[in-house]
Every structure is written in structure tokens, then in C-alpha cells.
Amino acid sequence: MLNFNEYQNLAKETAIYPESHKIIYPTLGLCGETGEFAEKIKKSIRDNINLNEDIHKALLMKELGDVLWYLSAICSDLNVSLEDVAVMNYEKLKSRKDRGVLHGNGDNR
């Protein structure tokens, strides 16, 4: 089983894009892959597809894997660990839950 840091280090081995386009290239890739995931969800609604069936879950997992790869690449380009991002996000959400402000708008609640 991989943790986030191990995954990020392995993912770096497959990152092939110009150094001059660090951050930008994987950000565009992340947008594209997120769109592909959303498209599969949209089509599941249109075609009345049960996403809990293993074949459909596997397709979604492939897209989520691509999303994870690009997110990891952005973190690497920013010299931050994916694990630190995950921990920071969890702590932010836990704080909001503890303070009763999960609902609402704005980053600084």
C-alpha cells in the first residue's frame, strides 16, 4: 500500500513535460481529467447507469487516478508534499466541522 508521499515520488518518475511549463502543464491536465470524470458522471445520468457496478467504478477509478497524478505533479512542481496538502485540508475541514461552519461560503470561515 502506498502513502501519499510514496505515490508522489513514484509519479515524478513518469512526469514528462517541459520544465518551462511547470505548474501550468499539470494544471491544464488536471482540468482536463476532472472534466473527463465529470463527463462520465453526466453520461451515467443520461444513460441511467448504476455507478456502483464494478465495471463503472473501475472506469471512474481510472479517471480519478489521472486526477491524482496531475494533482501530485502540481504539488511536486510547487515543492510541497501531497501528504501535507491532504493533512492541511483535513485539519481545515475538521476545524470547520468543530466550529459548525461546514456550510456556508468563503475560504476563511
C-alpha positions as CSV (number, residue, x, y, z in Angstrom):
1,M,0.0,0.0,0.0
2,L,1.3,3.4,-0.9
3,N,1.0,6.6,1.2
4,F,0.7,10.0,-0.5
5,N,4.5,10.7,-0.3
6,E,5.4,7.4,-1.8
7,Y,2.9,7.9,-4.6
8,Q,4.2,11.4,-5.3
9,N,7.7,10.1,-5.6
10,L,6.7,7.3,-8.0
11,A,4.6,9.7,-10.0
12,K,7.5,12.0,-10.5
13,E,9.2,9.2,-12.5
14,T,6.5,9.5,-15.1
15,A,6.3,13.3,-15.3
16,I,7.4,14.2,-18.8
17,Y,6.7,17.9,-19.7
18,P,8.9,20.9,-20.3
19,E,10.5,22.4,-17.2
20,S,9.4,25.8,-18.6
21,H,5.8,24.8,-18.2
22,K,6.0,23.6,-14.6
23,I,2.7,24.1,-12.7
24,I,0.9,25.3,-15.9
25,Y,1.1,21.9,-17.8
26,P,-0.2,19.7,-14.9
27,T,-2.8,22.3,-14.0
28,L,-4.3,22.1,-17.5
29,G,-4.1,18.3,-17.3
30,L,-5.9,18.4,-14.0
31,C,-8.7,20.5,-15.6
32,G,-8.9,18.1,-18.5
33,E,-9.0,14.9,-16.4
34,T,-11.5,16.5,-13.9
35,G,-13.7,17.3,-17.0
36,E,-13.4,13.7,-18.2
37,F,-14.5,12.4,-14.8
38,A,-17.5,14.8,-14.8
39,E,-18.4,13.7,-18.3
40,K,-18.6,10.1,-17.2
41,I,-20.9,11.1,-14.3
42,K,-23.0,13.2,-16.7
43,K,-23.4,10.3,-19.1
44,S,-24.3,8.0,-16.3
45,I,-27.3,10.2,-15.5
46,R,-28.3,10.4,-19.2
47,D,-27.9,6.6,-19.8
48,N,-29.2,5.6,-16.3
49,I,-26.0,3.8,-15.4
50,N,-25.6,2.3,-12.0
51,L,-22.2,3.7,-10.8
52,N,-22.0,1.1,-8.1
53,E,-21.4,-1.7,-10.7
54,D,-17.8,-2.8,-10.7
55,I,-17.2,-2.0,-14.4
56,H,-18.4,1.6,-13.9
57,K,-16.4,2.0,-10.7
58,A,-13.3,0.8,-12.5
59,L,-13.7,3.4,-15.2
60,L,-14.2,6.2,-12.6
61,M,-11.2,5.0,-10.7
62,K,-9.1,5.3,-13.8
63,E,-10.1,8.9,-14.2
64,L,-9.6,9.6,-10.5
65,G,-6.1,8.1,-10.8
66,D,-5.4,10.6,-13.6
67,V,-6.7,13.4,-11.4
68,L,-4.5,12.2,-8.6
69,W,-1.4,12.1,-10.9
70,Y,-1.9,15.7,-12.1
71,L,-2.5,16.9,-8.5
72,S,0.6,15.1,-7.4
73,A,2.6,16.7,-10.3
74,I,1.4,20.2,-9.3
75,C,2.5,19.6,-5.7
76,S,5.9,18.4,-6.9
77,D,6.3,21.5,-9.1
78,L,5.4,23.7,-6.0
79,N,7.8,21.7,-3.8
80,V,5.1,20.7,-1.4
81,S,4.1,17.2,-0.4
82,L,0.8,15.8,-1.4
83,E,0.6,14.4,2.1
84,D,1.0,17.8,3.6
85,V,-1.8,19.1,1.4
86,A,-4.0,16.3,2.5
87,V,-3.3,16.9,6.2
88,M,-3.8,20.6,5.8
89,N,-7.1,20.1,4.1
90,Y,-8.3,17.6,6.7
91,E,-7.4,20.0,9.5
92,K,-9.3,22.9,7.8
93,L,-12.4,20.8,7.3
94,K,-12.2,19.3,10.9
95,S,-11.9,22.9,12.3
96,R,-15.0,24.0,10.3
97,K,-16.9,21.0,11.5
98,D,-15.9,21.6,15.1
99,R,-16.9,25.2,14.8
100,G,-20.2,24.4,13.0
101,V,-19.3,26.2,9.8
102,L,-19.0,23.4,7.2
103,H,-22.0,25.0,5.5
104,G,-21.6,28.5,4.1
105,N,-19.3,30.3,1.7
106,G,-15.7,31.6,1.7
107,D,-12.3,30.1,2.5
108,N,-11.9,31.9,5.8
109,R,-14.8,30.7,7.8
